[in-house]
């Protein structure tokens, strides 16, 4: 389990992460969402010791990341897929990390096969496409067969087959009891992948709830009716004091739309008046609609980063990621 308590990060006068509190539990996929500049990447980097918190703590199963002697056995991360020497082959990059973390060399071939890079294992990473680089980053994350996975934009640059593979794979890992934390700007994909959502805006917690409840609570449900007896249905709804609007569906057919009215109620009215319905459905906003509703106030925020970051533990080689540098949060 990942536990974040009062986590805060300041760069000079700018507060990028502001008193965050949340837990990421094992056995489910937890999505980590927020607009550009919300502090997602900085939070993830603090969890694994690449950025030092100004206040608060982040622990993984009760310990700070840097307290693990061989962290790749505990935590797999994908925070910057481009962090690899361009002249080093995919296999040699993984072998170097495996040797530094006491991981058997045979694991390199296993993870290359898992992510679909076996055929290019001997090619230089500098010649990889964006999608291939993402797959190599995923291989790094999986190298130690970790109990915890922290993945920042893992489907960036992947084709539809690769995106679906990541979705199915992380859900499989969670089903094994692992802790999975994943961020993505592809909200439609996150709706299919994440069981639980942690949403932040301007560095502060906006929501910590199931994906279903987040969409339900942030949007209004509407009931849609299509019938060959449109005028009779309108009269019936009016007599029962049910407010509706007329519209058309994607095929240009006339429909009636009712907000805050359950389909059961509308179906009951149609039955009472003897009206045959061609369609009776409930529609809710997408995760994207709910996300914009909950975080729209924060989309124009951009952190002004600067100041001395201080010393950071030498976690780079142990983690397989670059050490703390002033980054523009707006890029994530």
Backbone as numpy.savetxt, mean C-alpha at the origin, in Angstrom:
# Nx Ny Nz CAx CAy CAz Cx Cy Cz
5.29 -8.35 14.42 4.45 -7.15 14.42 5.33 -5.90 14.42
4.89 -4.93 13.64 5.57 -3.63 13.64 4.76 -2.69 14.53
5.43 -2.01 15.45 4.76 -1.07 16.34 5.43 0.29 16.26
4.64 1.29 15.93 5.12 2.67 15.82 4.45 3.47 16.92
5.26 4.14 17.74 4.74 4.88 18.88 5.30 6.30 18.89
4.42 7.26 18.75 4.77 8.70 18.80 5.92 9.04 17.85
5.98 8.38 16.72 7.09 8.55 15.79 7.03 9.92 15.12
8.15 10.62 15.17 8.22 11.98 14.64 9.55 12.17 13.91
9.51 12.87 12.79 10.72 13.20 12.06 10.67 14.64 11.61
11.72 15.39 11.98 11.82 16.80 11.57 13.10 16.99 10.77
13.01 17.78 9.73 14.17 18.25 8.99 14.19 19.77 9.16
15.03 20.25 10.04 15.03 21.67 10.33 13.69 22.07 10.92
13.02 23.04 10.30 11.73 23.51 10.81 10.56 22.72 10.24
10.82 21.80 9.31 9.74 21.04 8.68 9.52 19.72 9.41
8.28 19.47 9.80 7.91 18.20 10.42 7.30 17.32 9.35
8.01 16.25 8.99 7.58 15.36 7.92 6.69 14.25 8.46
7.01 13.74 9.63 6.20 12.73 10.31 5.88 13.26 11.69
4.60 13.27 12.05 4.14 14.01 13.22 3.38 13.10 14.20
4.10 12.55 15.18 3.48 11.81 16.29 2.60 10.67 15.79
3.17 9.81 14.96 2.43 8.68 14.41 2.36 7.53 15.40
1.19 6.90 15.48 0.98 5.71 16.31 0.17 4.69 15.52
0.72 3.51 15.28 -0.03 2.44 14.64 0.73 1.13 14.80
0.02 0.03 14.52 0.62 -1.30 14.53 0.32 -1.99 13.21
1.28 -2.79 12.75 1.09 -3.62 11.57 1.12 -5.07 12.04
-0.01 -5.75 11.93 -0.16 -7.07 12.52 0.18 -8.18 11.53
0.60 -9.33 12.04 0.90 -10.46 11.15 -0.38 -11.11 10.64
-0.24 -11.85 9.55 -1.35 -12.63 9.02 -2.25 -11.90 8.05
-2.02 -10.61 7.83 -2.80 -9.83 6.87 -1.86 -8.91 6.10
-2.33 -8.42 4.96 -1.58 -7.42 4.21 -2.07 -6.04 4.63
-1.16 -5.22 5.11 -1.50 -3.86 5.54 -1.00 -2.87 4.50
-1.93 -2.09 3.93 -1.57 -1.05 2.98 -1.23 0.23 3.71
-0.21 0.92 3.23 0.24 2.18 3.83 0.07 3.26 2.78
-0.92 4.14 2.96 -1.31 5.10 1.95 -1.16 6.54 2.44
-1.03 7.43 1.48 -0.98 8.85 1.78 -0.65 9.61 0.52
-1.04 10.87 0.43 -0.72 11.68 -0.75 0.79 11.94 -0.83
1.24 12.49 -1.95 2.63 12.91 -2.05 2.98 13.85 -0.90
4.13 13.60 -0.29 4.56 14.45 0.82 3.97 14.08 2.15
3.23 12.97 2.22 2.57 12.61 3.48 3.54 12.07 4.52
4.70 11.58 4.10 5.68 11.03 5.03 5.76 9.52 5.02
5.20 8.87 3.99 5.19 7.40 3.94 6.60 6.82 3.89
7.39 7.29 2.91 8.72 6.73 2.74 9.61 7.01 3.94
9.50 8.19 4.50 10.30 8.52 5.68 9.92 7.62 6.85
8.64 7.35 7.01 8.19 6.46 8.08 8.77 5.06 7.89
8.70 4.55 6.69 9.22 3.21 6.42 10.73 3.15 6.63
11.42 4.19 6.25 12.87 4.24 6.46 13.21 4.31 7.95
12.40 5.00 8.73 12.66 5.04 10.17 12.42 3.68 10.81
11.46 2.94 10.32 11.18 1.62 10.88 12.40 0.71 10.74
13.13 0.87 9.62 14.30 0.00 9.40 15.62 0.72 9.66
15.58 1.82 10.37 16.81 2.44 10.86 17.61 3.22 9.85
17.07 3.50 8.67 17.80 4.28 7.68 17.65 5.78 7.92
16.57 6.20 8.51 16.39 7.57 8.98 16.22 7.51 10.50
16.86 8.42 11.18 16.74 8.46 12.64 15.57 9.33 13.05
14.72 8.80 13.91 13.55 9.53 14.38 13.96 10.71 15.25
13.24 11.82 15.11 13.44 12.95 16.01 12.83 12.68 17.37
11.79 11.85 17.40 11.13 11.45 18.64 10.34 10.18 18.37
10.03 9.45 19.44 9.22 8.25 19.30 10.05 7.03 18.93
9.38 5.91 18.77 10.06 4.65 18.49 9.33 3.86 17.41
10.08 2.99 16.75 9.53 2.02 15.81 10.23 0.69 16.08
9.46 -0.34 16.41 10.04 -1.63 16.73 9.42 -2.74 15.88
10.18 -3.80 15.72 9.74 -4.98 14.98 9.83 -6.17 15.92
8.69 -6.70 16.28 8.62 -7.76 17.30 9.37 -7.37 18.56
9.17 -6.12 18.97 9.71 -5.64 20.24 11.12 -5.12 20.20
11.81 -5.20 19.06 13.18 -4.71 18.97 13.31 -3.70 17.85
14.26 -2.77 18.02 14.58 -1.86 16.93 15.33 -2.63 15.85
15.19 -2.20 14.62 15.80 -2.90 13.50 17.30 -3.12 13.71
17.99 -2.07 14.17 19.44 -2.16 14.30 19.88 -3.11 15.40
18.96 -3.56 16.23 19.31 -4.51 17.29 19.38 -5.96 16.78
18.93 -6.19 15.56 19.03 -7.53 14.99 20.41 -7.71 14.37
21.10 -8.78 14.77 22.46 -9.02 14.28 22.46 -9.30 12.77
21.49 -10.06 12.29 21.36 -10.37 10.87 19.93 -10.06 10.44
19.65 -8.79 10.19 18.27 -8.34 10.01 17.56 -8.92 8.79
18.29 -9.32 7.74 17.59 -9.84 6.57 16.85 -11.14 6.86
17.25 -11.83 7.94 16.51 -13.02 8.35 15.18 -12.65 8.99
15.08 -11.44 9.50 13.88 -10.99 10.20 13.00 -10.10 9.33
13.63 -9.18 8.60 12.89 -8.16 7.86 13.39 -8.10 6.42
12.48 -8.19 5.48 12.81 -7.97 4.08 12.25 -6.65 3.62
13.05 -5.85 2.93 12.60 -4.52 2.54 12.83 -4.26 1.06
11.94 -3.49 0.49 12.12 -2.92 -0.84 11.78 -1.44 -0.71
12.84 -0.63 -0.57 12.65 0.81 -0.41 13.22 1.59 -1.58
14.25 1.07 -2.20 14.85 1.73 -3.35 15.45 0.66 -4.25
14.68 0.25 -5.25 15.11 -0.84 -6.12 16.35 -0.48 -6.93
16.66 0.81 -7.06 17.81 1.22 -7.86 19.12 1.16 -7.08
19.05 0.77 -5.79 20.26 0.70 -5.00 21.00 -0.60 -5.29
21.75 -0.58 -6.38 22.57 -1.72 -6.79 23.63 -1.19 -7.75
24.84 -1.67 -7.64 25.92 -1.22 -8.52 25.57 -1.62 -9.95
25.60 -0.68 -10.89 25.15 -0.99 -12.26 26.01 -2.04 -12.97
27.26 -2.21 -12.54 28.13 -3.19 -13.18 28.12 -4.54 -12.48
27.29 -4.67 -11.45 27.21 -5.94 -10.72 26.03 -6.73 -11.27
26.22 -8.02 -11.49 25.13 -8.85 -11.99 24.09 -9.07 -10.89
22.89 -9.45 -11.31 21.82 -9.71 -10.33 22.26 -10.77 -9.33
22.85 -11.85 -9.84 23.27 -12.94 -8.95 24.36 -12.48 -7.99
25.34 -11.74 -8.48 26.42 -11.30 -7.60 25.94 -10.30 -6.55
24.99 -9.46 -6.91 24.41 -8.53 -5.94 23.77 -9.31 -4.78
23.02 -10.33 -5.12 22.36 -11.13 -4.09 23.38 -11.96 -3.30
24.40 -12.47 -3.97 25.42 -13.25 -3.27 26.16 -12.39 -2.24
26.42 -11.14 -2.59 27.10 -10.23 -1.66 26.25 -10.00 -0.41
24.95 -9.77 -0.62 24.05 -9.56 0.52 23.89 -10.84 1.33
23.82 -11.99 0.65 23.69 -13.25 1.35 24.90 -13.51 2.24
26.09 -13.28 1.70 27.31 -13.49 2.48 27.37 -12.57 3.69
26.92 -11.32 3.52 26.97 -10.35 4.63 25.98 -10.68 5.73
24.97 -11.49 5.41 23.93 -11.79 6.38 23.86 -13.26 6.77
24.88 -14.04 6.39 24.91 -15.44 6.79 23.82 -16.27 6.15
23.46 -15.94 4.92 22.41 -16.67 4.20 23.07 -17.63 3.22
22.65 -18.89 3.18 23.25 -19.85 2.25 23.18 -19.38 0.80
24.25 -19.62 0.06 24.33 -19.16 -1.32 23.24 -19.77 -2.19
22.77 -20.96 -1.85 21.72 -21.59 -2.66 20.42 -20.79 -2.66
20.24 -19.95 -1.65 19.03 -19.13 -1.58 18.97 -18.13 -2.72
20.13 -17.73 -3.25 20.17 -16.77 -4.35 19.42 -17.30 -5.56
19.70 -18.54 -5.94 19.01 -19.13 -7.08 17.51 -19.27 -6.81
17.15 -19.55 -5.56 15.74 -19.73 -5.21 14.96 -18.43 -5.41
15.51 -17.33 -4.91 14.76 -16.07 -5.02 14.77 -15.53 -6.44
15.85 -15.77 -7.19 15.87 -15.36 -8.59 14.77 -16.08 -9.36
14.58 -17.35 -9.04 13.52 -18.11 -9.68 12.14 -17.61 -9.24
12.01 -17.26 -7.96 10.73 -16.77 -7.45 10.27 -15.51 -8.16
11.21 -14.61 -8.44 10.83 -13.32 -9.04 10.97 -13.32 -10.56
11.34 -14.44 -11.14 11.38 -14.54 -12.59 12.61 -13.94 -13.24
13.75 -13.96 -12.54 14.98 -13.38 -13.09 16.07 -14.42 -13.34
15.73 -15.69 -13.28 16.76 -16.73 -13.46 17.48 -16.60 -14.79
16.75 -16.24 -15.84 17.35 -16.17 -17.17 18.30 -14.98 -17.34
18.21 -13.99 -16.45 19.09 -12.82 -16.56 19.97 -12.67 -15.34
20.16 -13.77 -14.60 20.94 -13.71 -13.36 22.37 -13.24 -13.61
22.92 -13.52 -14.79 24.29 -13.13 -15.09 24.42 -11.81 -15.79
23.32 -11.09 -15.96 23.37 -9.79 -16.64 23.55 -8.66 -15.63
24.21 -7.58 -16.08 24.47 -6.44 -15.21 23.16 -5.70 -14.89
23.02 -5.35 -13.62 21.79 -4.68 -13.17 21.60 -3.32 -13.83
22.70 -2.70 -14.26 22.59 -1.39 -14.90 21.85 -1.44 -16.22
21.72 -2.62 -16.80 21.01 -2.77 -18.07 19.56 -3.22 -17.88
19.15 -3.33 -16.63 17.80 -3.80 -16.35 16.78 -2.70 -16.63
15.59 -3.11 -17.06 14.47 -2.18 -17.16 13.96 -1.86 -15.75
13.04 -0.88 -15.67 12.48 -0.52 -14.37 11.80 -1.72 -13.72
11.03 -2.46 -14.51 10.34 -3.61 -13.96 11.29 -4.69 -13.48
12.36 -4.94 -14.24 13.35 -5.94 -13.83 14.06 -5.50 -12.56
14.31 -4.18 -12.45 14.93 -3.67 -11.23 14.03 -3.88 -10.01
12.72 -3.70 -10.22 11.78 -3.96 -9.13 11.80 -5.43 -8.71
11.89 -6.31 -9.69 11.94 -7.74 -9.38 13.22 -8.08 -8.60
14.33 -7.45 -8.97 15.56 -7.68 -8.23 15.43 -7.15 -6.80
14.78 -6.00 -6.64 14.54 -5.48 -5.30 13.69 -6.42 -4.47
12.70 -7.03 -5.09 11.87 -8.02 -4.39 12.70 -9.25 -4.02
13.61 -9.64 -4.89 14.48 -10.76 -4.57 15.32 -10.46 -3.33
15.82 -9.24 -3.23 16.57 -8.83 -2.04 15.69 -8.95 -0.79
14.45 -8.47 -0.89 13.53 -8.51 0.24 13.26 -9.94 0.70
13.23 -10.87 -0.25 12.88 -12.26 0.07 14.10 -13.10 0.43
15.29 -12.55 0.29 16.52 -13.33 0.39 16.64 -14.10 1.71
16.31 -13.46 2.83 16.46 -14.10 4.12 15.24 -14.86 4.59
14.26 -15.07 3.70 13.00 -15.73 4.05 12.42 -15.10 5.32
12.21 -13.77 5.30 11.91 -13.03 6.53 10.48 -13.20 7.02
10.29 -12.91 8.31 8.96 -12.93 8.91 8.20 -11.63 8.64
8.93 -10.57 8.32 8.34 -9.24 8.12 8.79 -8.70 6.77
7.84 -8.15 6.01 8.16 -7.54 4.72 7.66 -6.11 4.70
8.54 -5.19 4.29 8.19 -3.77 4.17 8.52 -3.36 2.74
7.48 -3.10 1.96 7.65 -2.89 0.53 7.08 -1.54 0.12
7.94 -0.69 -0.43 7.53 0.64 -0.86 7.38 0.64 -2.38
6.17 0.76 -2.87 5.86 0.77 -4.31 6.45 -0.45 -5.03
6.14 -1.67 -4.59 6.76 -2.85 -5.19 6.32 -3.16 -6.61
5.16 -2.62 -7.04 4.68 -2.93 -8.39 5.04 -1.85 -9.39
5.82 -0.86 -8.96 6.21 0.22 -9.85 7.01 -0.34 -11.04
6.52 -0.08 -12.25 7.22 -0.53 -13.44 6.92 -1.93 -13.89
6.11 -2.66 -13.15 5.79 -4.03 -13.53 4.65 -4.07 -14.54
4.65 -5.09 -15.38 3.56 -5.29 -16.32 2.38 -5.92 -15.58
1.20 -6.02 -16.21 0.03 -6.58 -15.52 0.27 -7.95 -14.91
1.02 -8.81 -15.61 1.31 -10.14 -15.05 2.14 -10.02 -13.79
3.12 -9.10 -13.81 3.97 -8.90 -12.64 3.21 -8.33 -11.47
2.30 -7.40 -11.76 1.48 -6.80 -10.70 0.61 -7.86 -10.04
0.01 -8.70 -10.86 -0.83 -9.76 -10.30 0.00 -10.74 -9.50
1.20 -11.03 -9.97 2.08 -11.93 -9.23 2.41 -11.36 -7.85
2.76 -10.07 -7.79 3.07 -9.45 -6.50 1.86 -9.53 -5.58
0.68 -9.22 -6.11 -0.54 -9.27 -5.31 -0.75 -10.66 -4.71
-0.70 -11.66 -5.54 -0.93 -13.03 -5.07 0.16 -13.48 -4.11
1.40 -13.07 -4.41 2.52 -13.53 -3.59 2.48 -12.92 -2.19
2.23 -11.61 -2.09 2.22 -11.00 -0.76 1.04 -11.50 0.07
-0.07 -11.79 -0.59 -1.21 -12.35 0.14 -0.89 -13.76 0.63
-0.14 -14.51 -0.19 0.29 -15.84 0.24 1.23 -15.74 1.44
2.16 -14.78 1.39 3.09 -14.62 2.51 2.35 -14.25 3.79
1.36 -13.38 3.67 0.57 -13.00 4.85 -0.20 -14.20 5.39
-0.70 -15.04 4.49 -1.47 -16.21 4.93 -0.61 -17.19 5.72
0.71 -17.09 5.55 1.64 -17.92 6.33 1.93 -17.35 7.71
1.30 -16.21 8.02 1.49 -15.60 9.33 2.54 -14.51 9.36
3.04 -14.10 8.21 4.05 -13.05 8.18 3.39 -11.67 8.27
4.20 -10.70 8.64 3.75 -9.31 8.70 4.12 -8.64 7.39
3.13 -8.08 6.70 3.36 -7.49 5.38 2.83 -6.06 5.38
3.74 -5.10 5.13 3.39 -3.68 5.02 3.78 -3.22 3.63
2.83 -2.66 2.90 3.07 -2.34 1.49 2.45 -0.99 1.14
3.21 -0.15 0.46 2.66 1.13 -0.02 2.55 1.08 -1.53
1.60 1.83 -2.08 1.43 1.90 -3.52 0.56 3.08 -3.88
0.86 3.68 -5.03 -0.02 4.72 -5.57 -1.12 4.13 -6.43
-1.04 2.83 -6.74 -2.08 2.18 -7.53 -3.20 1.75 -6.60
-4.13 2.66 -6.35 -5.16 2.42 -5.35 -6.11 1.30 -5.75
-6.37 1.16 -7.04 -7.24 0.06 -7.47 -6.58 -1.28 -7.15
-5.27 -1.35 -7.29 -4.56 -2.57 -6.95 -4.52 -2.79 -5.44
-4.35 -1.70 -4.68 -4.32 -1.82 -3.22 -5.66 -2.32 -2.69
-6.74 -1.93 -3.35 -8.07 -2.39 -2.92 -8.18 -3.91 -3.05
-7.46 -4.50 -4.00 -7.48 -5.94 -4.20 -6.47 -6.66 -3.32
-5.47 -5.94 -2.83 -4.34 -6.56 -2.13 -4.44 -6.45 -0.62
-4.77 -5.26 -0.12 -4.67 -4.98 1.32 -5.94 -5.35 2.07
-5.76 -6.00 3.22 -6.87 -6.29 4.13 -7.13 -5.12 5.07
-6.07 -4.39 5.39 -6.13 -3.31 6.37 -5.38 -2.11 5.80
-5.80 -0.92 6.17 -5.17 0.30 5.67 -4.72 1.21 6.82
-3.52 1.72 6.68 -3.05 2.82 7.51 -2.85 4.00 6.56
-3.58 5.08 6.79 -3.56 6.23 5.89 -3.05 7.44 6.65
-2.07 8.13 6.06 -1.55 9.33 6.70 -1.66 10.51 5.74
-1.68 11.70 6.30 -1.71 12.94 5.54 -0.95 14.00 6.31
-0.02 14.66 5.65 0.83 15.65 6.30 1.52 15.08 7.53
1.91 13.82 7.42 2.65 13.17 8.48 1.83 12.71 9.66
0.52 12.90 9.61 -0.35 12.52 10.72 -1.29 11.38 10.31
-1.70 10.61 11.30 -2.58 9.49 11.04 -3.98 9.99 10.65
-4.48 9.49 9.52 -5.82 9.82 9.05 -6.79 8.67 9.32
-6.33 7.44 9.10 -7.20 6.28 9.30 -6.35 5.05 9.59
-6.90 4.17 10.43 -6.27 2.89 10.77 -7.43 1.89 10.88
-7.78 1.26 9.76 -9.00 0.47 9.72 -8.93 -0.54 8.59
-9.92 -1.44 8.53 -9.96 -2.40 7.44 -10.25 -1.68 6.13
-9.83 -2.28 5.02 -10.06 -1.68 3.72 -11.56 -1.51 3.48
-12.34 -2.52 3.85 -13.80 -2.46 3.66 -14.40 -1.29 4.43
-14.03 -1.15 5.71 -14.60 -0.08 6.52 -14.13 1.29 6.07
-12.89 1.38 5.57 -12.38 2.67 5.10 -13.24 3.17 3.94
-13.50 2.28 2.99 -14.33 2.68 1.84 -15.76 2.96 2.28
-16.29 2.12 3.16 -17.67 2.27 3.61 -17.86 3.58 4.36
-16.95 3.91 5.25 -17.11 5.08 6.10 -16.79 6.39 5.39
-16.01 6.29 4.30 -15.61 7.52 3.61 -16.47 7.82 2.39
-17.48 6.99 2.14 -18.29 7.21 0.95 -19.75 6.88 1.23
-20.61 7.42 0.41 -22.04 7.19 0.53 -22.47 6.10 -0.43
-23.23 5.14 0.08 -23.74 4.08 -0.78 -24.95 4.58 -1.56
-25.09 4.14 -2.79 -26.25 4.48 -3.60 -26.89 3.19 -4.12
-28.21 3.23 -4.22 -28.95 2.11 -4.79 -29.41 2.49 -6.18
-29.20 1.59 -7.12 -29.52 1.85 -8.52 -30.63 0.89 -8.97
-31.62 1.44 -9.65 -32.75 0.65 -10.15 -32.89 0.88 -11.65
-33.11 -0.21 -12.38 -33.47 -0.13 -13.80 -34.70 -1.00 -14.01
-35.71 -0.43 -14.66 -36.97 -1.14 -14.84 -37.64 -0.69 -16.13
-38.46 -1.58 -16.68 -39.26 -1.21 -17.86 -40.45 -0.35 -17.46
-40.72 -0.23 -16.17 -41.87 0.53 -15.66 -41.36 1.77 -14.92
-40.61 2.60 -15.64 -39.92 3.72 -15.01 -40.88 4.70 -14.33
-41.93 5.11 -15.02 -42.84 6.11 -14.45 -43.56 5.55 -13.24
-43.99 4.27 -13.33 -44.67 3.65 -12.19 -43.73 3.55 -10.98
-42.44 3.25 -11.23 -41.48 3.14 -10.13 -41.23 4.51 -9.50
-41.17 5.53 -10.33 -40.98 6.89 -9.81 -42.16 7.29 -8.93
-43.37 6.96 -9.36 -44.56 7.28 -8.57 -44.55 6.52 -7.24
-44.15 5.24 -7.29 -44.11 4.43 -6.07 -43.11 4.99 -5.07
-41.92 5.37 -5.55 -40.90 5.93 -4.67 -41.38 7.25 -4.07
-42.03 8.07 -4.89 -42.54 9.35 -4.40 -43.59 9.13 -3.31
-44.49 8.17 -3.52 -45.52 7.89 -2.51 -44.92 7.38 -1.21
-43.76 6.70 -1.29 -43.11 6.17 -0.10 -42.04 7.13 0.46
-42.04 8.36 -0.06 -41.14 9.41 0.43 -39.66 9.03 0.29
-39.35 8.32 -0.79 -37.96 7.98 -1.08 -37.44 8.93 -2.16
-36.40 9.67 -1.84 -35.85 10.64 -2.79 -34.97 9.93 -3.81
-35.04 10.36 -5.07 -34.27 9.72 -6.13 -33.89 10.74 -7.18
-32.96 10.38 -8.02 -32.60 11.19 -9.18 -32.61 10.28 -10.41
-32.89 10.86 -11.55 -32.86 10.11 -12.79 -31.49 10.27 -13.44
-31.03 9.17 -14.04 -29.74 9.19 -14.71 -29.75 8.14 -15.80
-28.59 7.90 -16.39 -28.44 6.83 -17.38 -27.20 6.02 -17.04
-27.21 4.74 -17.40 -26.04 3.90 -17.16 -25.07 4.02 -18.33
-24.02 3.21 -18.32 -22.99 3.31 -19.35 -23.51 2.97 -20.73
-24.62 2.25 -20.79 -25.22 1.89 -22.08 -26.33 2.84 -22.50
-26.50 3.93 -21.75 -27.50 4.92 -22.11 -28.90 4.60 -21.66
-29.07 3.57 -20.83 -30.40 3.19 -20.36 -30.79 4.00 -19.13
-32.07 4.33 -19.03 -32.55 5.14 -17.91 -32.49 4.34 -16.61
-32.01 4.99 -15.55 -31.95 4.38 -14.22 -32.40 5.40 -13.19
-32.76 4.90 -12.03 -33.07 5.74 -10.87 -32.01 5.49 -9.82
-31.53 6.57 -9.21 -30.43 6.49 -8.23 -30.91 7.07 -6.91
-30.70 6.32 -5.82 -31.13 6.74 -4.49 -29.94 6.67 -3.52
-29.68 7.75 -2.82 -28.62 7.77 -1.82 -29.18 7.43 -0.45
-28.35 6.75 0.33 -28.70 6.39 1.72 -30.01 5.61 1.80
-30.27 4.81 0.81 -31.45 3.93 0.81 -30.99 2.52 0.49
-31.33 1.57 1.34 -30.87 0.21 1.16 -31.61 -0.47 0.00
-30.92 -1.34 -0.74 -31.58 -2.07 -1.83 -32.79 -2.87 -1.36
-32.72 -3.41 -0.13 -33.85 -4.19 0.38 -35.12 -3.33 0.45
-34.97 -2.09 0.86 -36.12 -1.20 0.97 -36.72 -0.91 -0.40
-35.84 -0.64 -1.37 -36.31 -0.33 -2.72 -36.95 -1.56 -3.36
-36.32 -2.72 -3.14 -36.89 -3.96 -3.67 -38.25 -4.25 -3.08
-38.42 -3.96 -1.79 -39.71 -4.15 -1.14 -40.79 -3.27 -1.72
-40.42 -2.03 -2.05 -41.39 -1.11 -2.65 -41.81 -1.63 -4.02
-40.83 -2.07 -4.81 -41.15 -2.58 -6.14 -42.06 -3.81 -6.05
-41.82 -4.67 -5.09 -42.65 -5.87 -4.91 -44.08 -5.49 -4.52
-44.19 -4.52 -3.60 -45.51 -4.09 -3.13 -46.34 -3.53 -4.28
-45.71 -2.82 -5.20 -46.44 -2.21 -6.31 -46.47 -3.11 -7.55
-45.93 -4.31 -7.43 -45.97 -5.26 -8.54 -45.13 -4.87 -9.73
-43.97 -4.27 -9.48 -43.12 -3.79 -10.57 -41.90 -4.70 -10.74
-41.68 -5.13 -11.97 -40.52 -5.97 -12.28 -39.28 -5.09 -12.45
-38.20 -5.45 -11.75 -36.95 -4.70 -11.85 -35.95 -5.46 -12.71
-35.29 -4.75 -13.61 -34.23 -5.33 -14.42 -32.88 -5.26 -13.71
-32.76 -4.30 -12.83 -31.53 -4.16 -12.05 -31.86 -3.56 -10.70
-31.27 -4.12 -9.65 -31.35 -3.56 -8.30 -29.98 -3.79 -7.68
-29.19 -2.74 -7.56 -27.81 -2.91 -7.10 -27.38 -1.79 -6.18
-26.38 -2.10 -5.37 -25.79 -1.09 -4.49 -24.42 -0.74 -5.03
-24.14 0.53 -5.09 -22.84 0.99 -5.58 -22.18 1.85 -4.52
-20.88 1.58 -4.32 -20.09 2.38 -3.39 -18.91 2.99 -4.12
-18.38 4.02 -3.56 -17.21 4.65 -4.16 -16.04 3.68 -4.14
-15.09 3.89 -5.02 -13.88 3.08 -5.06 -12.95 3.50 -3.93
-11.89 2.71 -3.73 -10.87 3.11 -2.76 -10.27 4.46 -3.12
-10.12 4.71 -4.42 -9.57 6.00 -4.84 -10.49 7.14 -4.43
-11.81 6.98 -4.61 -12.76 8.01 -4.20 -12.69 8.24 -2.69
-12.67 7.14 -1.94 -12.61 7.25 -0.48 -11.31 7.90 -0.04
-10.21 7.52 -0.69 -8.90 8.08 -0.36 -8.88 9.59 -0.57
-9.40 10.04 -1.72 -9.41 11.47 -2.00 -10.32 12.21 -1.02
-11.42 11.58 -0.63 -12.33 12.20 0.33 -11.65 12.40 1.69
-10.85 11.41 2.09 -10.22 11.45 3.42 -8.93 12.25 3.45
-8.23 12.37 2.32 -6.90 12.99 2.34 -6.79 14.21 1.45
-7.89 14.64 0.84 -7.83 15.76 -0.08 -7.22 17.01 0.52
-7.34 17.18 1.83 -6.80 18.37 2.48 -5.28 18.40 2.47
-4.65 17.24 2.18 -3.20 17.16 2.31 -2.47 17.01 0.99
-3.18 17.01 -0.13 -2.50 16.71 -1.39 -1.58 17.82 -1.86
-1.75 19.03 -1.34 -0.90 20.13 -1.80 0.31 20.32 -0.89
0.57 19.37 0.01 1.66 19.53 0.96 2.97 19.03 0.37
4.02 19.83 0.53 5.36 19.41 0.13 6.32 19.78 1.25
7.05 18.80 1.74 7.98 19.05 2.84 9.17 19.84 2.35
9.60 20.80 3.15 10.81 21.55 2.88 11.92 20.91 3.70
12.62 19.97 3.09 13.56 19.16 3.85 14.92 19.82 3.86
15.55 19.71 4.99 16.90 20.26 5.11 17.42 20.01 6.50
18.62 20.49 6.77 19.17 20.33 8.11 20.09 19.13 8.20
20.79 19.04 9.31 21.74 17.96 9.55 21.00 16.73 10.04
21.23 15.61 9.35 20.54 14.37 9.71 21.26 13.62 10.82
22.48 13.98 11.09 23.21 13.28 12.15 23.70 11.92 11.69
24.28 11.17 12.62 24.81 9.85 12.31 23.70 8.83 12.33
23.77 7.90 11.41 22.79 6.82 11.32 23.54 5.51 11.40
23.00 4.49 12.09 23.67 3.20 12.19 24.03 2.65 10.81
25.18 1.94 10.75 25.65 1.45 9.46 24.84 0.24 9.02
23.58 0.53 8.67 22.65 -0.54 8.31 22.62 -0.83 6.83
23.30 -0.01 6.01 23.11 -0.10 4.57 23.40 -1.49 4.01
24.58 -2.00 4.28 24.92 -3.31 3.72 24.08 -4.41 4.34
23.76 -4.26 5.64 22.96 -5.27 6.32 21.54 -5.28 5.80
21.06 -4.14 5.37 19.68 -4.02 4.91 19.55 -4.22 3.41
20.59 -3.83 2.69 20.48 -3.86 1.23 19.86 -2.61 0.69
19.99 -1.47 1.45 19.40 -0.19 1.03 20.39 0.91 1.36
20.28 2.08 0.72 21.17 3.20 1.01 20.86 3.83 2.35
21.89 4.43 2.97 21.72 5.06 4.27 20.98 6.39 4.15
20.65 6.97 5.29 19.82 8.17 5.40 20.42 9.34 4.64
19.65 9.88 3.70 20.01 11.10 3.01 18.77 11.96 2.91
18.94 13.30 2.83 17.75 14.15 2.69 17.06 13.86 1.36
15.88 13.30 1.40 15.14 12.97 0.20 13.92 13.85 0.11
13.43 14.03 -1.10 12.21 14.81 -1.29 11.01 13.90 -1.16
10.29 14.03 -0.04 9.16 13.16 0.20 8.11 13.26 -0.90
8.06 14.40 -1.56 7.07 14.57 -2.61 7.24 13.60 -3.76
8.43 12.96 -3.85 8.65 12.01 -4.93 7.97 10.70 -4.65
7.51 10.48 -3.42 6.86 9.20 -3.08 5.38 9.42 -2.95
